[in-house]
């Protein structure tokens, strides 16, 4: 018996001696990793962590500020360096660091609006409208954090509930004090730590108004020491000192103000570090979130750590480990948390009206939902912002029993949504378009939109849209146009028409889904012609003021991956209208404009269909078919077919583009065309486009092939900016027999 007992004891002692991967059984010093702030430059932290893992250095404590808190927090819950590398490369940071809605989750009409205005911002007007305080509210960052920190979004003790104890630093601007988060909601703590003043709205917790922790402690070594770290490995992100000549422009001035205020405790904390590494992010700034910048910054971090390789290896002896030691390399709690479904035990609603709760329950059939994934989370929060008009929306998954309780939390309701668009082109010079969306606080959500366009073509529109729980959005719209249109004949300016057009439209059927929009309703148009200047021998004859009614159906499908420069997907638009004067017939007039009786109404059939096929990664072929056919014994002048320009319906509603024709030209009632466009992407934002178009037009459908084929070609260069596409087009057609040059700056509207 004694021999058996001694044998068991020996085995236990041997096992304990070999369990070197467990920090609780090996007497060694605790290692703290400290990551400083620095915006996008903090991608270098990932490169340093890669080298530390390669060297076999254990990490027992992590502290960070700003971007260091993001990288450190993710590392603390189990994202190792390689999973962090993969994760940051997959993100669209130009979207994440804005408040834009995700175009992939918006309806067609909302996506169209997002690609019309370069600036969109929500306002909450009132005594307690305190959600602002920065250019960016950070809703997309908050959503990203909710996804990445799945399983860690409820209130936690960061020292006990994370795989690695963690803390991050923020600044309370109410008393200029340092706030260290050791507990709470992890995404909220990190969001507070990286709230760069003026750029991001602060985080409000109780009586505290929290901004970037770098203002008080940008390199929190002292926090790691207080948590028990005995060996400190720290990383900072400082470039060469700036000179007075370097501080030019508003953003550089703001950046310098922040930099000089981030030196608090820096020297003291640097002295407390056992191994200090500074990555020089030369060539990049706090806003360098491009894929090329991320790749370079991660590499900079690896290179800096490798320069300290001998020091890192020598540090092992001080830690109390040798080459046989293998640290635990964690992995995320659920590697597939982005896509896997989790069982739902129930739904809770915070800061929402009973009507809003009922709306969501009925729209998403929440009483029948038993599981949820990241896609549904985003659909819920998108609906809260787009349908219910909340400034911010958050979806938390709180563990409960064998599943999660879904907590939907809303911010303040929008009072106004402001939009602004600016463009310039060589045809009509400068134009400005402003939009105001005003949600009404009613039981069934109702939104009013007011749009004003200033330029050569003036437009004012008022629109009321009801957002019931079903997908249809009944809409009433009134639009006033004050048009000043130049009409060309075979490339030569022939005459100019100035007229006002009033248009009222009621759409009881308006299905507006992600890629699909169907509208059916009744429209009234009134044309008031002010004058016509130019040649006497024109096609229009006498222009008489007249009103029209039309029954309309419009179908749009668009799943292209990019609004302006798609690489894949399809775009389809078809419309039918039956135009009359008195709900049944259409007036017939003689050459002098006198009424001669009535006839059947005019039918208007139009369609365009484009597909995109990518060869390789950057070259795309885009074939398109389009046309417009007018049927009836009478076609009023206000509905004549027009051809020319770059876009459908740009100058007037019935306009169709044609390669090589830059200005509006009237053509016959029947027109069909085929277009082939080649698109070559150069770099990230540069595009070269080659377009060839062939078309047939005639007075009757059966005569389409009897006329000469119209052929046009053009080449264009565009640079895609946050203000919209900027570029130039050079074209030629056998219809005009002359070239044309066109410059466009900004989104089309």
C-alpha positions, 0 to 999 in steps of 0.5 A: 500500500505504501508503494502505491501511495508513493507512486501516486505522489510521484506521478502528481509531482511529475505532472505538476512539474511538466504543466508549464503552460498553466500560469497557476501551477508555474511560479513565474512573473506575470507579464503585462502588455501595454498598448498605446493610442494612435488611431489607425497607427495602432494596427502596428500593435498586431504585428508586435503581438505576432512576434511575442507569440512567435517568441513564446512570451506569455501574456497575463495582463493587457491594458490599452488606450484608444486603438490600444484598448480595441486591440487589447480588448479583443486579445483579452477575450481570445483573439490571437494575433493572427485572427486579429490580422485577418479580422482587421483586413476584412473590415471596411474601415471607411464605413466603420468609422462613419455613421453611414448606413450599411448599403447592403442592408438598406432598401433600394430607395434608401441606397439611392439617397445614400448615393446622392448626398455626400453629407447626411447627419441626424439631429435631435432638437430639444432641451436634452438633445445631448447625443452629439458632441462629435462629427461621428456618433460611432454607431457603426463602431458600436455595431462592430464591437457588438459583433466582435465581442459576442458573449462579452456584451453584458456587464462583466468583471474584466479581471475575472470574466475575460480570458486575460485580465484587461483594463482600458483608460478614458478621460472624464471631461467634466473634471479632467480625471482619468477613468480606468475601466476594470468592469462594465460593458466591454464594448462601451468601455472601449468605445469611451476609450477611443472617443477622439474629441470633436471627431467622435461623440463622447460616451455618457455614463451617469454624470461622466462625459467620457472621451479618449483616454489618451488625454490623460494616460496614453500609455497606461503602464501604471495601470498594468502595474497596479493590476499585478504585472511584474514584467511590462512589455509596452508599445507606443506609436510615435513618429519623428517630432513635427516642425512648425512647417508640418502643422498646416491645415485644420486636421493637422492642427487638431492632431497636434493639439491632441498629441501634445496633450497625450504626454501626460505620464508618458515619461514616467510610464516609459521608465516603468517598462521592462521592454519598450518598443516604439513603432514609427508609423512614417507615412501614415496618420491616425486616419490611415485605414486603407488596406494598403496602410493596414498591411504596412502598419502591421508589417512595421509592428513586426519589424520593430519587434524583430529589432528587439528579438534578442531583448524579447528572448532575454526577457524569458529568463527574467519572467522565469521560463525557458524555451520549453515553455509553451504559452496558451494561445487563445482563440475567440470564444466562438470563431463562427459567432459572426454567422452562427445562430444562437438560441433566443430565450426572449426579447427586451426593449429599452428606451422604446415606445410601446408602438415601436416595440409592437412595430418590431415584433410584428415586422420581424415576427419576433414572437415566433423567432427562436434563434438569431444570428449577426445578420438578423441583429443588423436588420433589427438595428437598421429597422430601428434607425430607418423605420423608427427614426432612432439616432442610435440602435443597439442589439445586445445578446445577454446569456440567459440559461441555455441561450441568449436574451436579445436586448434592443436598446434605442437612443433618442429619436431623430428630429431631423435628418439633413442631407447635402449634395454638391456637383459641377458639370460642364453642361449646367455648371454648379448645382446644390441639392439639400434634403430634410427628412422629418419623422412624425412621432405617430403610432404608425411611423410617418416620414416627410421628406423635403428636397430642394435643388438649386441650379440651372434646373430648379426643383422642389419636392415634398413627400409623405411616406407611411411606414406600416409594419408590412413592406409596402410604404404608401407615398404621396409626393408633389414636385415642382420643376423649373426647367431650362433645357437646351435642345440639340439637332445632330450635335448643334444647338437648335433651341431652348425651352423654358417651362414649369412642370408640376407633378403630384403622385400617389403610390398606394403600392410601394414595396421597398425591399433590399434590392427591389422596389415596386411602385403602382399609382396615379400621377398628375402632370401640368406643363406650363411653357414660359418660352421657346427660343431658337430656330423656327423650323423645330419639331415641337410646333405649338407648345400649349399649357396642358395637364395629364393624368397617368396610371403607372407601374414601375419595377426596379431591381438592383443588387449591384455591389457598387452604385457607381462602379459595380463589379458584379450584380444586375440592374433592371428598371421597367416602367409602364404609363398610360397618359390621358387628360380626363381619366379616359381620353387624350386631347387631339390638337391641330398645328395651331394648338386648337383642340380637335377632339379626343383619342385613346391615351398614350402608352409609354413603355421603357426598360433598361437592363445591365449586368456586370461580369468581372474578369480577374479582380479589376476588369469588368464587362457590363452589357446593357439593353435599353429603350423606350416605346411610345404608342398612340396617335398623339404624343404630347411634346412633354413626353417626347423621346430624348437622347444624350448625356451620361445618365437616365432621367438626368435633365428630364425624366424621359432622357436616355444616355447614349455614348458620344452624344453629350446633349439632349436631342429629340428622336422618334417615338420608338427607340432601342439600344445596346451598350457594352462598357468595359471598366478597369479599376486602377488602384483603389479608387481610379477607374477607366471606362470604355463605352460603345453603344448602338441604337435604332429609332423610328416612328413605328416599331416595324420600321426600326430596322429601316433606319441607319444604326446610330453608333457612339463611343466614349472613353472616361476616367473617374476617381471615386471620392467621398463627394462622388465620382470626379472625372472626364469623358471624351466621346464621338457618335455618327449621329452628331458627327463631332466629338464632345468633352464632359467633366463631372464632379460629384454624385449625379442628381 
